[in-house]
Amino acid sequence: MVKIITRKIKDVEKLENALLIEELPGIGHVGRLAAEHLVHEFNGEKFLELFCYDFPPQVLVKDDGTIEYMCASFYRIEEPKPMIIVVGNTQALSPIGQYHLSEEIVKIGIEYGANFVYTFGGFGTGKISEEIKVYGATTKKELAEKIKEYGIVFRTDGGGIVGAAGLMLLFADLNNIPGICLMGETPGYFIDPNAAKAVLEKFGKIENIEINLEELEKRAKGMEEFFDKIRKFEEEMIKNLQQQKKPAHDDDLRYIG
């Protein structure tokens, strides 16, 4: 069994009918950007830290010389809707660690009033898309039908969700709590605020929450300039490859003797 330690930052009251929202690092840091934005936008109150013996055996050194622990932090939000948001800087390293960690996060969420689970993440495609899709997975068929109405896309070719984003749905279902995973389409090889923005737009519509996305839009605009450079580079690469494959004409031939 993997040892897990929690440290209470402050005593808080249990929420009613809260959403438990998970973000541990993943593809494109999509989930982390989305969850951190919710914490910032709705003044999340940090009340608990979780440490797991299956986290990487290290601490991070900050610019001021102090250390940052490998941990998951729990934040409490009352308005516009009760939420418990879990933001972490690492995932567990082993399969058994992933299971224990996911189970414990759901258990803590229920203890503080959660009765619905959301996990956010990125759906890596390896390419830049003009229109970002948000893929989904749920614990119940009727829930899948509901979010389909909001434009959530479901994979038809199978596939899996690795880590806490997938396993927390398992433990939500085992505790008779519904769960949804929302994954923003992303190339996967850089931090992607565009995909995080797309996830929060869908989340806001599903939960009827108005979310100010101005800060993410600013970051996304900066990434758009980066995307344009990549697109131009890719176009040049394709153009050069096509020219190399182009057969030579007779008048292009040269005779050296």
NORNOR-V656016 format. One record per pair of residues at least 24 apart in sequence whose C-alpha atoms are under 8 Angstrom apart, sorted by the first residue. I is the first residue (numbers start at 1). J is the second residue. D is the distance in whole Angstrom. If there is no record, write none. Layout:
i=I j=J d=D
i=I j=J d=D
This chain:
i=1 j=96 d=8
i=1 j=100 d=8
i=2 j=52 d=7
i=2 j=53 d=6
i=2 j=54 d=7
i=2 j=96 d=7
i=2 j=97 d=6
i=2 j=100 d=7
i=3 j=52 d=6
i=3 j=53 d=5
i=3 j=54 d=8
i=4 j=50 d=7
i=4 j=51 d=6
i=4 j=52 d=4
i=4 j=53 d=6
i=4 j=101 d=8
i=5 j=50 d=6
i=5 j=51 d=5
i=5 j=52 d=6
i=6 j=48 d=7
i=6 j=49 d=6
i=6 j=50 d=4
i=6 j=51 d=6
i=7 j=48 d=6
i=7 j=49 d=5
i=7 j=50 d=6
i=8 j=47 d=6
i=8 j=48 d=5
i=8 j=49 d=6
i=9 j=46 d=7
i=9 j=47 d=5
i=9 j=48 d=5
i=9 j=49 d=7
i=10 j=46 d=8
i=10 j=47 d=5
i=10 j=48 d=7
i=11 j=47 d=7
i=12 j=47 d=7
i=13 j=112 d=8
i=14 j=111 d=8
i=14 j=112 d=5
i=14 j=113 d=5
i=15 j=78 d=8
i=15 j=82 d=6
i=15 j=112 d=6
i=15 j=113 d=5
i=15 j=114 d=7
i=16 j=82 d=7
i=16 j=113 d=5
i=16 j=114 d=7
i=17 j=82 d=7
i=17 j=113 d=6
i=17 j=114 d=6
i=17 j=115 d=5
i=17 j=116 d=8
i=18 j=81 d=7
i=18 j=82 d=5
i=18 j=83 d=5
i=18 j=84 d=7
i=18 j=113 d=6
i=18 j=114 d=4
i=18 j=115 d=6
i=18 j=116 d=7
i=19 j=82 d=6
i=19 j=83 d=5
i=19 j=84 d=6
i=19 j=114 d=5
i=19 j=115 d=6
i=19 j=116 d=5
i=19 j=117 d=6
i=19 j=118 d=7
i=20 j=83 d=6
i=20 j=84 d=5
i=20 j=85 d=6
i=20 j=86 d=8
i=20 j=106 d=8
i=20 j=109 d=6
i=20 j=114 d=6
i=20 j=115 d=7
i=20 j=116 d=6
i=20 j=117 d=5
i=20 j=118 d=6
i=21 j=83 d=7
i=21 j=84 d=6
i=21 j=85 d=5
i=21 j=86 d=6
i=21 j=117 d=6
i=21 j=118 d=5
i=21 j=119 d=6
i=21 j=120 d=7
i=22 j=85 d=6
i=22 j=86 d=5
i=22 j=87 d=7
i=22 j=117 d=8
i=22 j=118 d=6
i=22 j=119 d=5
i=22 j=120 d=6
i=22 j=164 d=8
i=22 j=165 d=7
i=23 j=85 d=8
i=23 j=86 d=6
i=23 j=87 d=5
i=23 j=88 d=6
i=23 j=119 d=7
i=23 j=120 d=6
i=23 j=121 d=7
i=23 j=165 d=8
i=24 j=72 d=8
i=24 j=86 d=8
i=24 j=87 d=6
i=24 j=88 d=5
i=24 j=89 d=6
i=24 j=90 d=6
i=24 j=91 d=6
i=24 j=164 d=7
i=24 j=165 d=8
i=25 j=88 d=7
i=25 j=89 d=6
i=25 j=90 d=6
i=25 j=91 d=6
i=26 j=121 d=6
i=26 j=122 d=7
i=27 j=121 d=7
i=27 j=122 d=5
i=27 j=123 d=7
i=27 j=124 d=6
i=27 j=186 d=8
i=27 j=188 d=5
i=27 j=189 d=8
i=28 j=122 d=6
i=28 j=124 d=8
i=28 j=186 d=7
i=28 j=187 d=7
i=28 j=188 d=5
i=28 j=189 d=6
i=28 j=190 d=5
i=28 j=191 d=5
i=28 j=192 d=5
i=29 j=121 d=7
i=29 j=122 d=7
i=29 j=190 d=8
i=29 j=191 d=5
i=29 j=192 d=7
i=30 j=120 d=7
i=30 j=121 d=5
i=30 j=122 d=5
i=30 j=183 d=8
i=30 j=184 d=7
i=30 j=191 d=7
i=30 j=192 d=6
i=30 j=193 d=7
i=30 j=195 d=6
i=30 j=196 d=5
i=31 j=119 d=8
i=31 j=120 d=4
i=31 j=121 d=4
i=31 j=122 d=7
i=31 j=183 d=8
i=31 j=196 d=6
i=32 j=87 d=7
i=32 j=88 d=8
i=32 j=120 d=8
i=32 j=121 d=8
i=33 j=193 d=7
i=33 j=196 d=6
i=34 j=120 d=7
i=34 j=196 d=5
i=34 j=197 d=7
i=34 j=199 d=7
i=34 j=200 d=6
i=35 j=85 d=7
i=35 j=86 d=8
i=35 j=87 d=7
i=35 j=120 d=8
i=36 j=87 d=7
i=37 j=216 d=8
i=39 j=75 d=7
i=39 j=77 d=8
i=39 j=85 d=7
i=41 j=211 d=8
i=41 j=212 d=7
i=42 j=77 d=7
i=42 j=79 d=7
i=42 j=80 d=8
i=43 j=77 d=7
i=44 j=75 d=5
i=44 j=76 d=5
i=44 j=77 d=5
i=45 j=75 d=5
i=45 j=76 d=5
i=45 j=77 d=7
i=46 j=73 d=7
i=46 j=74 d=6
i=46 j=75 d=4
i=46 j=76 d=6
i=47 j=73 d=8
i=47 j=74 d=6
i=47 j=75 d=6
i=47 j=76 d=7
i=48 j=73 d=6
i=48 j=74 d=5
i=48 j=75 d=7
i=49 j=73 d=5
i=49 j=74 d=6
i=52 j=92 d=8
i=52 j=101 d=7
i=54 j=92 d=5
i=54 j=93 d=6
i=54 j=94 d=7
i=54 j=97 d=6
i=55 j=90 d=7
i=55 j=91 d=7
i=55 j=92 d=5
i=55 j=93 d=6
i=56 j=90 d=8
i=56 j=92 d=7
i=56 j=93 d=7
i=80 j=209 d=7
i=81 j=209 d=8
i=83 j=114 d=8
i=84 j=109 d=7
i=84 j=114 d=7
i=91 j=163 d=7
i=91 j=164 d=8
i=98 j=163 d=6
i=98 j=164 d=6
i=98 j=167 d=8
i=99 j=164 d=8
i=99 j=167 d=7
i=101 j=164 d=8
i=102 j=164 d=5
i=102 j=167 d=6
i=102 j=168 d=5
i=102 j=171 d=7
i=103 j=167 d=8
i=103 j=168 d=7
i=103 j=171 d=6
i=105 j=168 d=8
i=106 j=168 d=7
i=106 j=171 d=7
i=106 j=172 d=7
i=115 j=177 d=6
i=115 j=178 d=8
i=116 j=172 d=8
i=116 j=177 d=6
i=116 j=178 d=5
i=116 j=179 d=6
i=117 j=168 d=8
i=117 j=169 d=7
i=117 j=172 d=7
i=117 j=177 d=7
i=117 j=178 d=6
i=117 j=179 d=4
i=117 j=180 d=6
i=118 j=179 d=6
i=118 j=180 d=5
i=118 j=181 d=6
i=118 j=182 d=8
i=119 j=164 d=8
i=119 j=165 d=5
i=119 j=166 d=8
i=119 j=168 d=8
i=119 j=169 d=8
i=119 j=179 d=8
i=119 j=180 d=6
i=119 j=181 d=5
i=119 j=182 d=6
i=120 j=165 d=7
i=120 j=181 d=6
i=120 j=182 d=5
i=120 j=183 d=6
i=120 j=199 d=8
i=121 j=165 d=7
i=121 j=181 d=8
i=121 j=182 d=6
i=121 j=183 d=5
i=121 j=184 d=6
i=122 j=183 d=5
i=122 j=184 d=5
i=122 j=185 d=6
i=122 j=186 d=6
i=122 j=188 d=7
i=122 j=195 d=7
i=123 j=183 d=5
i=123 j=184 d=6
i=123 j=185 d=5
i=123 j=186 d=6
i=123 j=188 d=8
i=124 j=185 d=6
i=124 j=186 d=5
i=124 j=187 d=5
i=124 j=188 d=5
i=125 j=185 d=7
i=125 j=186 d=6
i=125 j=187 d=5
i=125 j=188 d=7
i=126 j=186 d=7
i=126 j=187 d=4
i=126 j=188 d=6
i=126 j=189 d=7
i=127 j=186 d=7
i=127 j=187 d=5
i=128 j=186 d=7
i=128 j=187 d=6
i=128 j=227 d=7
i=129 j=185 d=8
i=129 j=186 d=8
i=129 j=187 d=8
i=132 j=184 d=7
i=132 j=185 d=6
i=132 j=186 d=8
i=132 j=194 d=8
i=132 j=195 d=7
i=132 j=198 d=7
i=133 j=184 d=6
i=133 j=185 d=5
i=133 j=198 d=8
i=134 j=182 d=6
i=134 j=183 d=5
i=134 j=184 d=5
i=134 j=185 d=6
i=134 j=198 d=7
i=134 j=199 d=6
i=134 j=202 d=8
i=135 j=182 d=6
i=135 j=183 d=5
i=135 j=184 d=6
i=135 j=185 d=7
i=136 j=180 d=7
i=136 j=181 d=5
i=136 j=182 d=5
i=136 j=183 d=6
i=137 j=180 d=6
i=137 j=181 d=5
i=137 j=182 d=7
i=138 j=169 d=7
i=138 j=178 d=8
i=138 j=179 d=6
i=138 j=180 d=4
i=138 j=181 d=6
i=139 j=169 d=6
i=139 j=170 d=8
i=139 j=173 d=6
i=139 j=178 d=6
i=139 j=179 d=5
i=139 j=180 d=7
i=140 j=178 d=7
i=140 j=179 d=8
i=147 j=206 d=7
i=150 j=202 d=7
i=150 j=205 d=7
i=150 j=206 d=7
i=151 j=202 d=8
i=152 j=202 d=8
i=192 j=220 d=8
i=192 j=223 d=8
i=193 j=217 d=8
i=193 j=219 d=6
i=193 j=220 d=5
i=193 j=223 d=8
i=194 j=220 d=5
i=194 j=223 d=8
